[in-house]
């Protein structure tokens, strides 16, 4: 049986955010600890709620939350639109606490696309407006090329792919 405290908070949280089961359990632990430290709940309730976390996550999983494959697909599409590099996409999935094996298989399949790096680079350049910002500095094309290349490498893009795309743009 899930307490009203956990059910109410879980419903609120899951209505606002899309998270994995492991991440959700960590969030509940932090919420319970925070409320205990702020003296909003007693010590006995603290331990009771900690024991209920797995039941709570199981309850919401049975309802249909935490579909990791669907979440991977949606997150990947959002990351591509934002122009994240492959390294940054891997990091984001790792920090979201997706299942490691499922994530590795998913990313391996997605990263086989030869045009993906170019798409990511172009999306990043469009979103950041870095080319237009650098052109306003009235610097030579070589300096412009080097500055933008440096920024792309800092964002985690591959050197060769960055050069290929920049040669087309500049």
C-alpha positions in Angstrom: 0.0 0.0 0.0 1.3 3.4 -1.0 1.0 6.3 1.4 -0.9 9.4 0.3 2.3 11.4 0.8 4.2 9.4 -1.8 1.3 9.0 -4.1 0.5 12.7 -4.1 4.1 13.8 -4.7 4.7 11.1 -7.3 1.5 12.1 -9.2 2.6 15.7 -9.2 6.2 15.0 -10.2 5.3 12.5 -13.0 2.7 14.9 -14.4 5.4 17.5 -15.0 8.5 15.4 -15.9 9.3 12.4 -17.9 12.0 10.3 -16.1 13.3 6.8 -15.9 12.4 4.5 -13.1 15.9 4.7 -11.5 15.9 8.4 -11.7 12.4 8.6 -10.2 13.4 6.4 -7.2 16.4 8.7 -6.6 14.2 11.8 -6.8 11.8 10.2 -4.2 14.7 9.4 -1.9 15.9 13.0 -2.1 12.4 14.4 -1.5 11.9 12.2 1.6 15.3 13.1 2.9 14.7 16.8 2.3 11.4 16.7 4.1 12.9 14.8 7.0 15.7 17.2 7.4 13.3 20.2 7.3 11.3 18.4 10.0 8.2 18.0 7.8 8.0 14.3 8.5 9.0 12.3 11.5 11.8 9.7 11.7 9.4 6.8 11.7 7.6 8.2 8.7 11.0 8.7 7.0 11.9 5.0 7.3 8.4 4.0 6.3 8.5 6.1 3.1 11.9 4.9 2.2 10.6 1.3 2.3 7.7 2.3 0.1 9.7 3.7 -2.7 10.0 0.4 -4.6 6.2 -0.2 -4.3 5.5 3.3 -5.5 7.8 3.0 -8.6 6.2 -0.5 -9.3 2.7 1.0 -9.0 3.5 3.8 -11.5 5.3 1.4 -13.8 2.2 -0.8 -13.9 0.1 2.2 -14.9 2.4 2.8 -17.9 5.1 5.2 -16.8 8.8 4.5 -17.4 8.6 3.1 -21.0 12.3 3.4 -21.6 12.3 2.5 -25.3 9.8 5.2 -26.0 11.6 7.7 -23.8 14.9 6.9 -25.5 13.4 7.6 -28.9 11.8 10.9 -27.9 14.9 12.1 -26.0 17.1 11.2 -29.0 14.9 13.1 -31.4 15.0 16.2 -29.1 18.8 16.0 -28.8 19.1 15.8 -32.5 16.9 18.9 -33.0 19.0 20.7 -30.4 22.2 19.8 -32.2 23.9 17.9 -29.4 27.1 16.0 -30.3 27.2 12.2 -30.0 29.3 12.5 -26.8 26.8 14.9 -25.3 23.9 12.6 -26.2 25.6 9.7 -24.5 26.2 11.8 -21.4 22.6 12.9 -21.3 21.4 9.4 -21.5 23.8 8.3 -18.8 22.8 11.1 -16.4 19.1 10.3 -17.0 19.9 6.8 -15.6 18.5 4.8 -18.6 19.2 1.1 -18.6 22.8 0.9 -19.7 22.5 -2.2 -22.0 19.3 -0.9 -23.7 20.8 2.5 -24.2 24.1 1.2 -25.7 22.1 -1.0 -28.2 19.8 1.9 -29.0 22.7 4.4 -29.6 24.8 1.9 -31.5 21.9 1.5 -33.9 21.2 5.3 -34.2 24.9 6.2 -34.5 25.4 3.9 -37.6 23.7 6.6 -39.7 26.4 8.2 -41.8 24.6 11.5 -42.1 23.9 11.9 -38.3 27.0 13.8 -37.5 26.4 16.3 -40.3 22.8 16.7 -39.2 23.9 17.3 -35.6 26.5 19.8 -36.6 24.2 21.7 -38.9 21.5 21.8 -36.2 24.0 23.0 -33.6 25.2 25.8 -35.9 21.6 26.8 -36.7 20.5 26.8 -33.0 23.6 28.6 -31.7 23.8 31.2 -34.5 27.6 30.9 -34.0 28.5 31.6 -37.6 26.5 34.9 -37.7 27.9 36.0 -34.4 31.4 35.3 -35.5 30.9 37.0 -38.9 29.9 40.2 -37.1 33.4 40.4 -35.6 34.9 41.4 -39.0 37.7 38.8 -38.9 39.2 37.0 -41.8 37.7 33.8 -43.1 40.6 31.7 -41.7 40.2 33.2 -38.2 36.4 32.7 -38.5 36.9 29.1 -39.6 39.3 28.4 -36.7 37.1 30.0 -34.0 34.0 28.1 -35.1 36.0 24.9 -35.4 37.3 25.4 -31.8 33.7 25.9 -30.5 32.5 22.8 -32.3 35.3 20.7 -30.8 34.5 22.1 -27.4 30.9 20.9 -27.8 32.2 17.3 -28.5 31.9 17.2 -32.3 34.5 15.2 -34.3 37.3 17.2 -35.9 37.0 15.8 -39.4 33.2 16.1 -39.6 33.5 19.7 -38.3 36.0 20.6 -41.0 33.8 19.0 -43.7 30.7 21.0 -42.7 32.5 24.3 -42.2 34.1 24.0 -45.6 30.7 23.9 -47.1 29.4 26.8 -45.0 32.4 29.2 -45.1 
